[in-house]
Amino acid sequence: MQVERKYEQWKAITESDFVTLFIKTWFTFIAVLRELNPDVDVFTEDGMPRGDKPFLNAYKDGIMPFVQKNIDTDNFAQEVFAMYPISMRKVMDIFPQYFFQTFFQINRDFSYEEKTIDLDKDGSLKERYQANLHIADKHVLKFHLGVSGQFRATKYNESIKKEIDLRPIIRSTVEKHRHQNLIINETQFMRDFYDMVMDEITGTLRHYIDITLPKKGFNQTVTGKIRDACLRLDTALRLRFEFNYKYPHEVDPLITPNSYAIIYQIPFNGFSRSERENIYKSHQGEYAQLIATKAVDWFANYVYALRNALFHEIISPLDEEWQIIFKSAYLLLKQVSDICISCISQIEEFAQTQENVVFEYAEKHKAESFDHLADYVEILDFPKMVLSEWKIEKGKISLRGWFSTKLKLQQGDAEAVENGTGSITTEDKEFDFSIILDDDFKIAIDKDTQKESVKIKLRDT
């Protein structure tokens, strides 16, 4: 018998399935993030619970670089490649209003500029061509073409401007692909988006050439120069946007994406094509780095959206495609959680071992750490260390605490000791310390001073 009602579906899978495993792993993940970020406010000023989002933000600001450094890129890539195309289709079908921001972003740093100036033999302006496209607001593309110069006695200075709102273009592209194919072709999605952008630009230029320019009364030569400048920009932009349809390794690394990408796919362009055409393995060195950085970053956002869809009972848990998505999401989230838990364990074990970098630093820098206590100082032991505070920010681990040191202190030289004017004692001293560690638990180097980020001082001084 087919189970139709969602609550009956939930009851049917109570014992075990990937949705259930995902839920358990999500609670594990959030518990870990709470441990990692005890200062995050759980409640609003009105006393209302803030949910999980603040902890996700703290994760991205804190330990995520550590995760990116330590993730198993092969396993991570395998699961992301498995879920990504199915996720695209599901989001397109069920949450079309969220499709674009889930898998694409407007590049707010986009800025295309081209400028050429031709002077005559006297140094006077002969021709100027200046084109600019840039994101002026989070969704507004500003377009400008300036053409000026002088031909014989005729001077000209033309300016063509337009503001393009990208939101209706995005909505139109999403709607087109929502009904087009069972599998979302992200390259075609981008091509359709850029075609619509070019339609706006080309339409503006054509209107100027066909309607505005003839009314200017320029002679045939000047008219031809201005028309050619318009066509030059149209062609240049079409060629520039072609970079968006290439795999990342096919684009000249000297060409900044901000000069051609009005939008970009996340985690990177052509993502779902990479696995199917074996691009990932044949260019593993390049793509493993993209998986470790961009894919881990994308997953942090996607998994939260998945959590929201699940906890608000929007999905159907017995749907086979959702099961595939949640299987991969569970396995990916487990990898991330395990790395976070391992980091916590390493921090907790830090104070329990004699072989840690604070003690190593203290021995290496005995002169500045201890020699002020006596004329001659010998380190005998480090009996105890206590961590009082630790925090992870942007992949750096900050530790504070104190440790005790058994020291042999000699006042005066050997002769003074022998005649009684000097002394040798063994004393336990306590020292406060603060240290910043890299994600490999080695001492971080301060960028400003180029010195190790460690401070040690005698307690209560």
C-alpha angles and dihedrals in degrees: 000000000000115000110224110169117080094226089054089050091052090050090050093057100037094114102053142339138120094270089057091046090051092052092051092047092048091056089048090051094050091046089054092049090051089054091048094046109035092159094064111112110243093191135045123239087267091056095253120139113257096209126220100307096089089055091050089052090049089049091055092045094044129024102008093094086055089052091047090053095049104035119120096242096195094055092039092051092048094056096041091050089050096052102033103079092040089049091052092054094045094049090046091052100041106022105024090156089064098041098096098048091044095057105013139036137200108246102231090188094059112132126159117189134173125172132172128174124191118195127194124235090274093055094252122136112272101167135354126190118183125169129177137177121175142151105260095178133010091279106012121098114200118206126193135170120184121189122177141152145110132270112189105307095343119098122190135183114176128178124191117189138174139165115216120201105214096197098081089045090053093046092048092049092049092048091050093052093042090071100027112074140007089228117047111236102209093190091056089045090057092043091053090048093051092044088058091048089050090048087060093047096041091047090053092048093045091050089052093047096044102034113016103035097055089056092057093075096223119157121257095266096051091043089053092050093052093044091050090051090055092049091045091058093046091053094043092054094048090052092045093051090054087079088072092066095054130090112258092251091055095060119091104254089217090065109084114224088225088071096058111015114086086167129012134199119242130258085012139318117284091014102156092041091058096072098040094052092042092243092137095060096040091052098028096144092059099037097043087063091049090049092049094050114023099027093049089049092049092048091055089062097038095050090054091052088049090051090052093050090049099045092047091053094239096133129069106236096206093054106118094220092052088051090055091049094048092046092058092039090053093049092046093047090048090055091051093046092048091054091049091048091048089053092052090049092051091051092049091048091047093085094042098065133071089216103074131125095248092062091042090052092047092053093045092048098037092138096061095034103045115000093089089069096070144350090264124020130188123186110226104171148336101227100174146014128186125191112214099174140008135176139174119218125171092341094310121116116217116197130185129181144101139267136196123231129196106219135183106219123194122190113199129000127293092274092052091050091050095051093044100250091104134046145208119210137167113223139174112228129184124218133190116223140186123189139172117214132195119233089272090059092249121130112276120232116235108238094216101045098025087223131122112276099240133121124186125178138161111267119258093018 
